[in-house]
Amino acid sequence: MADNEHRAFLPNFCAIRMVFAVVVSAELLAIVLTLGAFPRAGLFWNELSARSLFIQWVALSVCALYCSLSKPLGRLSHSATGFIAWFLVLLVTAGVFAAAHWLGLRAESPIMPALAQYLAIAGIVGAVLLRYLYEQHRERQRELAESQARLQALQARIRPHFLFNSMNTIASLTRVDAELAEQVVQDLSDLFRAILSDADELSTLEREFDLARGYLRIERQRLGDRLQVVWDVEEVPLDSRLPALLLQPLLENAVYHGIEPATAGGEITISGRFRNGVVNLAVRNTLPQEPYQGSRRGNRMAQDNVRQRLDAAFGDEAGMVLGQVDGCYQVRVHFPAMAS
């Protein structure tokens, strides 16, 4: 967040999409200015072409300057960046006007009034656009701050009943199997260490699988043979990066909603596939056959947690699909493989 707070509000004018947006916006401005001049029918296209040429020169030149000066501008304050960016618009407009006059491309009219008119239009349009870009930057910063706070809160979330059950399990094991109790304590400490880590820091699949196995070992001590687990993740690259604690909330849901309410227990299957640079992970659990009388609500929070963290880390390249498959409930996530 510290770096983002001091980054210039100007977007990346070196990107092709931004250059395309600049060209389209400049042409729209040329059309509006031409229509506002109310030219005679026979002169509309001539005036539009002349204005388009002038405005495109200004727009593309300013875009090139913003691109080349992105690093120096990024080290300045927002007010200094805005003033310099606005001044560059006026400077380029004056330069293009002088070049057009020298090449004889402008109509015969007094130079100074015409230059003042062009600079006034450029100053107003430039100020409006820069203000718009600044507000967009502030909105992105607000969304980023809210997202970070939300992700930190979601990452820190763990059901109280799991902690209480784990402590009871440890207390009972200390009297009958001290070595196993030590293993449960180690699994629990690893899990809470991950919970308290930085939400921005990416983990690896290998680390996430270790945490998931530790969590399931803790639950296995409580549920015994009622909890059956099947792993099928040999195909996935273990060094792939992903948000920390991505699997654990899904497994907690599977235990809480699928295994624990079932008298006979059930089975959780964790499978993984790797195709065309994309990692697919699926968590599938059996469903209780008998109606459960207690409350089993709130699983959407964990799923929203996973969806938001995938979106924050990978954007549109990642996703999550929910549904029933072969009588079981399944959550499948996919994201691009990034080596650590």
CORRALIN-V853329 format. One record per residue. RES is the residue in one letter. PHI is phi in whole degrees, -180 to 180 (none if undefined). OMEGA is omega as a letter, one per 20 degrees, with the letter a starting at -180 (NA if undefined). D_LAST is the distance of its C-alpha to the last C-alpha in Angstrom with 1 decimal. Layout:
{{RES | PHI | OMEGA | D_LAST} {RES | PHI | OMEGA | D_LAST}}
This chain:
{{M | none | a | 21.8} {A | -65 | r | 23.4} {D | -65 | a | 22.1} {N | -66 | a | 23.1} {E | -67 | a | 26.6} {H | -102 | a | 27.4} {R | -78 | a | 26.1} {A | -59 | a | 29.0} {F | -79 | r | 30.2} {L | -69 | r | 30.5} {P | -73 | a | 28.1} {N | -80 | a | 26.5} {F | -80 | r | 29.6} {C | -86 | a | 27.8} {A | -75 | a | 26.5} {I | -61 | a | 28.6} {R | -63 | r | 29.1} {M | -69 | r | 30.4} {V | -61 | r | 32.7} {F | -62 | r | 34.1} {A | -64 | r | 34.7} {V | -64 | a | 36.5} {V | -63 | a | 38.7} {V | -65 | r | 39.6} {S | -64 | r | 40.4} {A | -64 | r | 42.5} {E | -68 | r | 44.5} {L | -63 | r | 45.2} {L | -64 | r | 46.4} {A | -62 | r | 48.7} {I | -65 | a | 50.1} {V | -64 | a | 50.8} {L | -66 | r | 52.5} {T | -69 | r | 54.6} {L | -65 | r | 55.7} {G | -69 | r | 56.6} {A | -82 | r | 58.8} {F | 50 | r | 60.9} {P | -73 | r | 61.6} {R | -65 | a | 64.4} {A | -54 | a | 63.4} {G | -76 | a | 63.8} {L | -105 | a | 61.7} {F | -59 | a | 58.7} {W | -69 | r | 56.5} {N | -65 | a | 57.6} {E | -68 | r | 56.6} {L | -64 | a | 53.4} {S | -64 | r | 52.3} {A | -66 | r | 53.3} {R | -67 | r | 51.5} {S | -61 | a | 48.4} {L | -62 | a | 48.3} {F | -63 | a | 48.8} {I | -68 | r | 46.2} {Q | -66 | r | 43.6} {W | -59 | r | 44.1} {V | -62 | a | 43.6} {A | -62 | a | 40.6} {L | -71 | r | 38.7} {S | -67 | r | 39.6} {V | -63 | r | 38.5} {C | -60 | r | 35.2} {A | -65 | r | 34.7} {L | -65 | r | 35.6} {Y | -61 | r | 33.2} {C | -66 | a | 30.4} {S | -71 | a | 31.3} {L | -102 | a | 31.8} {S | -61 | a | 28.8} {K | -69 | r | 27.3} {P | -60 | r | 30.7} {L | -66 | a | 31.5} {G | -67 | r | 28.3} {R | -92 | a | 29.4} {L | -95 | r | 32.7} {S | -71 | a | 34.0} {H | -62 | a | 34.4} {S | -67 | r | 38.2} {A | -66 | r | 38.0} {T | -61 | a | 35.5} {G | -62 | a | 37.8} {F | -65 | a | 40.9} {I | -64 | r | 39.6} {A | -63 | r | 38.2} {W | -67 | r | 41.6} {F | -64 | r | 43.5} {L | -64 | r | 41.5} {V | -62 | r | 42.7} {L | -66 | a | 46.3} {L | -64 | r | 46.0} {V | -67 | r | 44.6} {T | -60 | r | 47.3} {A | -64 | r | 50.0} {G | -67 | r | 48.7} {V | -67 | r | 48.6} {F | -61 | r | 52.1} {A | -63 | r | 53.4} {A | -65 | r | 52.0} {A | -64 | r | 53.5} {H | -67 | a | 56.8} {W | -65 | r | 56.8} {L | -84 | r | 56.1} {G | 71 | a | 58.8} {L | -97 | r | 56.6} {R | -108 | a | 57.7} {A | -68 | r | 61.1} {E | -70 | r | 64.0} {S | -160 | r | 64.0} {P | -53 | a | 64.1} {I | -68 | a | 60.9} {M | -64 | r | 60.5} {P | -61 | r | 60.9} {A | -65 | r | 58.6} {L | -63 | r | 55.9} {A | -62 | r | 56.3} {Q | -64 | a | 55.9} {Y | -64 | a | 52.7} {L | -67 | r | 51.3} {A | -64 | r | 52.2} {I | -63 | a | 50.5} {A | -63 | a | 47.4} {G | -65 | a | 47.4} {I | -67 | a | 47.8} {V | -63 | r | 45.2} {G | -62 | r | 42.7} {A | -64 | r | 43.3} {V | -64 | a | 42.9} {L | -67 | r | 39.7} {L | -66 | r | 38.1} {R | -65 | r | 39.1} {Y | -62 | r | 37.6} {L | -63 | r | 34.2} {Y | -66 | r | 34.5} {E | -65 | r | 35.2} {Q | -63 | r | 32.4} {H | -63 | r | 30.0} {R | -62 | r | 31.6} {E | -66 | r | 31.2} {R | -64 | r | 27.5} {Q | -65 | r | 27.1} {R | -64 | r | 29.2} {E | -64 | r | 27.2} {L | -66 | r | 23.9} {A | -63 | r | 25.6} {E | -64 | r | 27.1} {S | -64 | r | 23.8} {Q | -63 | r | 22.1} {A | -64 | a | 25.1} {R | -66 | a | 25.3} {L | -68 | r | 21.7} {Q | -62 | a | 22.2} {A | -66 | a | 25.4} {L | -69 | r | 24.1} {Q | -67 | a | 21.2} {A | -78 | a | 23.9} {R | -72 | r | 26.2} {I | -150 | a | 27.1} {R | -64 | a | 30.4} {P | -58 | a | 32.9} {H | -64 | r | 34.4} {F | -67 | r | 31.3} {L | -64 | a | 31.3} {F | -63 | r | 35.1} {N | -64 | a | 34.9} {S | -65 | r | 32.2} {M | -65 | r | 34.4} {N | -64 | r | 37.4} {T | -62 | r | 35.7} {I | -62 | a | 34.7} {A | -60 | a | 38.3} {S | -73 | a | 39.8} {L | -72 | a | 37.6} {T | -61 | a | 38.5} {R | -86 | a | 42.1} {V | -120 | a | 41.4} {D | -152 | a | 38.1} {A | -63 | a | 36.7} {E | -67 | r | 33.8} {L | -68 | r | 32.7} {A | -60 | r | 33.1} {E | -63 | r | 30.9} {Q | -65 | r | 28.1} {V | -65 | r | 28.6} {V | -61 | r | 28.5} {Q | -64 | r | 25.2} {D | -62 | a | 23.7} {L | -67 | r | 25.3} {S | -67 | r | 24.0} {D | -62 | a | 20.3} {L | -65 | a | 20.9} {F | -73 | r | 22.5} {R | -64 | r | 20.0} {A | -68 | r | 17.4} {I | -64 | a | 20.2} {L | -88 | a | 20.9} {S | -76 | a | 17.5} {D | -67 | a | 16.7} {A | -67 | a | 16.6} {D | -78 | a | 14.5} {E | -80 | a | 11.6} {L | -82 | r | 8.9} {S | -103 | r | 8.6} {T | -122 | r | 7.3} {L | -60 | r | 10.0} {E | -61 | r | 11.0} {R | -66 | a | 11.6} {E | -66 | r | 13.5} {F | -65 | r | 15.5} {D | -63 | r | 16.5} {L | -64 | r | 17.7} {A | -64 | r | 19.4} {R | -65 | r | 21.2} {G | -64 | r | 22.3} {Y | -62 | a | 23.7} {L | -68 | r | 25.5} {R | -65 | r | 26.9} {I | -62 | a | 28.4} {E | -67 | a | 29.9} {R | -67 | r | 31.1} {Q | -65 | a | 33.1} {R | -86 | a | 34.9} {L | -93 | r | 35.4} {G | 64 | a | 35.9} {D | -71 | r | 36.4} {R | -67 | r | 36.5} {L | -107 | r | 32.7} {Q | -111 | a | 31.4} {V | -126 | r | 27.8} {V | -122 | r | 26.5} {W | -108 | r | 22.9} {D | -142 | a | 22.1} {V | -128 | a | 18.3} {E | -68 | a | 18.2} {E | -82 | a | 17.3} {V | -85 | r | 13.9} {P | -74 | a | 10.6} {L | -71 | r | 9.5} {D | -91 | r | 5.8} {S | -65 | a | 6.3} {R | -90 | r | 6.0} {L | -161 | r | 9.6} {P | -60 | a | 12.2} {A | -64 | r | 13.2} {L | 56 | r | 16.4} {L | -86 | a | 16.5} {L | -82 | a | 18.2} {Q | -57 | r | 20.5} {P | -62 | r | 22.8} {L | -70 | r | 23.3} {L | -70 | r | 24.2} {E | -63 | r | 26.5} {N | -62 | a | 28.2} {A | -61 | r | 28.7} {V | -69 | a | 30.3} {Y | -68 | a | 32.3} {H | -102 | a | 33.7} {G | -109 | a | 33.7} {I | -94 | a | 34.2} {E | -60 | a | 36.0} {P | -73 | a | 38.8} {A | -84 | a | 39.6} {T | -59 | a | 42.3} {A | -90 | a | 41.0} {G | 78 | a | 37.3} {G | -178 | a | 35.0} {E | -128 | r | 31.8} {I | -115 | r | 28.2} {T | -117 | r | 26.0} {I | -110 | a | 22.2} {S | -124 | r | 21.3} {G | -143 | r | 18.3} {R | -135 | r | 18.4} {F | -131 | a | 16.2} {R | -138 | r | 18.3} {N | 53 | r | 18.0} {G | 79 | a | 14.3} {V | -118 | r | 15.0} {V | -94 | r | 14.3} {N | -115 | r | 17.6} {L | -120 | r | 18.2} {A | -131 | r | 21.8} {V | -116 | a | 23.5} {R | -121 | r | 27.2} {N | -133 | r | 30.0} {T | -71 | a | 33.7} {L | -108 | r | 36.2} {P | -62 | r | 39.2} {Q | -81 | a | 42.3} {E | -97 | r | 44.7} {P | -66 | a | 45.0} {Y | -102 | a | 43.5} {Q | -86 | a | 45.7} {G | -81 | a | 43.2} {S | -90 | r | 41.0} {R | -135 | a | 37.6} {R | -114 | r | 36.5} {G | 102 | a | 33.5} {N | -67 | a | 30.7} {R | -64 | a | 30.1} {M | -64 | r | 28.7} {A | -66 | r | 25.7} {Q | -67 | r | 25.2} {D | -64 | r | 25.5} {N | -55 | a | 22.9} {V | -62 | a | 20.4} {R | -63 | a | 21.6} {Q | -67 | a | 21.5} {R | -72 | r | 18.0} {L | -64 | a | 16.7} {D | -65 | r | 18.9} {A | -66 | a | 17.7} {A | -86 | a | 14.0} {F | -125 | a | 14.7} {G | 67 | a | 18.4} {D | -72 | a | 20.5} {E | -77 | a | 17.8} {A | -118 | r | 17.6} {G | -171 | a | 20.6} {M | -143 | a | 22.4} {V | -126 | r | 25.6} {L | -115 | r | 28.1} {G | 162 | r | 31.1} {Q | -101 | a | 33.1} {V | -132 | r | 32.6} {D | 53 | r | 35.2} {G | 78 | r | 36.6} {C | -117 | r | 33.3} {Y | -91 | a | 31.3} {Q | -133 | r | 27.9} {V | -119 | a | 25.0} {R | -119 | r | 22.5} {V | -120 | r | 19.4} {H | -137 | r | 17.4} {F | -159 | a | 14.4} {P | -71 | r | 12.5} {A | -78 | r | 9.5} {M | -127 | a | 6.5} {A | -71 | r | 3.8} {S | -81 | NA | 0.0}}
